[in-house]
Amino acid sequence: MISLIIKNKDEVSRINKMLADELGTASNIKSRVNRLSVLSAITSTQQKLKLYNKTPPKGLVVYCGTVITEDGKEKKMSIDFEPFRPINTSLYLCDNKFHVEALKELLESDDKFGFIIVDGNGALFGTIQGNTREVIRRFTVDLPKKHGRGGQSALRFARLRLEKRHNYVRKVAEVATSVFITNDKINVTGIVLAGSADFKNDLLNSDMFDPRLSSKVIKIVDISYGGDNGFNQAIELSAEALQNVKFIQEKKLIGKFFEEIAQDTGKVVYGIDDTLKALEIGAVELLIVYEGLDIIRLTTRNNITNQTKTMHISPNDEKQESLYKENNVELEVVEKISLTDWVINNYKKFGASLDFVTNKSQEGAQFQKGFGGFGGLLRYKLDFNIYDEDVESDAELF
């Protein structure tokens, strides 16, 4: 089974050459079964790469090999896709499983943070999301140095120096707005200001720095370098602050959920059944899901009555025969998918937003244990008793 991950900066031609070398090496495997299996997987991978003249902007992921299905049969799998976010990992492994650790890392952090690195030589604007670091914009500056001339020349040079510094700060502020605000909305969760001189503080305190951006500054750090080295140092020095932002956001979100319950506004829902009912009628504004939710969405059909039924079960109940029989009739499995995956694929159809939470905060742990890790904030008050009566009335009509 081959796991292949290619960064966007890597060349497809280089990977093809590597696979050709691997093919030659695999021909020497003594075990006939293993040799044929590896050769088949490498050949399938080569065929997938022929679909790409160059590596896609966000990288490329390829999985090829033979797997054993649930009913014990062998099945050849060949999957290729561009990740939904730039992947910062290169990988080639051929063993007895598909390696998806790098993809899991992409899912772990959705937050994007902006960095402004500013000193007397220039400015750099970048972002970090998960383990993906990106430089968006940079420019250099040539500022006049202090000098020892006296008299009127000293005043004139001091004035020119202050004017150039002012213009430099103005340009940094303008570029920051163009980089971190899109369609009049901030496109990052937080901003880190870093530099080796006073420019970072001058920027933060300046009227030219957009108030929307200044309100998002979560950390100011002193660094020894500018440019890329300064960017890397700023990331290291602000790591704890970046983690705390997610933690604070989570506490605030679930705090809002608990507040709605305490005030009995009727604009909150929890539990899988009620939450999905509210979602389906478009009443859910924000869906809140515990990231470790382990529930399966199972849809079956009775081919005699042509009726379908959807259930939400734990993995422990998945093997119960009673789920797949109705009045001695074998039920067809229409769909079996994790509830989390189903939500990710469908929440936008119902006009909802989606937030995942952990159980690492006190509020998150309470949401998971006390409310099943599944709930939401509603657009309007919803009476579920009336909703259930309407469903029963509809059932009687049919």
Beta strands, then each sheet from edge to edge (+ up, - down):
strand 1: 2-6
strand 2: 60-68
strand 3: 74-81
strand 4: 91-94
strand 5: 112-119
strand 6: 122-129
strand 7: 132-140
strand 8: 181-182
strand 9: 185-186
strand 10: 190-195
strand 11: 217-222
strand 12: 268-270
strand 13: 284-290
strand 14: 296-302
strand 15: 307-313
strand 16: 325-326
strand 17: 329-330
strand 18: 332-338
strand 19: 353-357
strand 20: 374-378
sheet 1: 3+ 2- 1+ 4-
sheet 2: 7+ 6- 5+ 10+ 11+
sheet 3: 8+ 9-
sheet 4: 12+ 20- 13+ 19+
sheet 5: 15+ 14- 18+
sheet 6: 16+ 17-
end
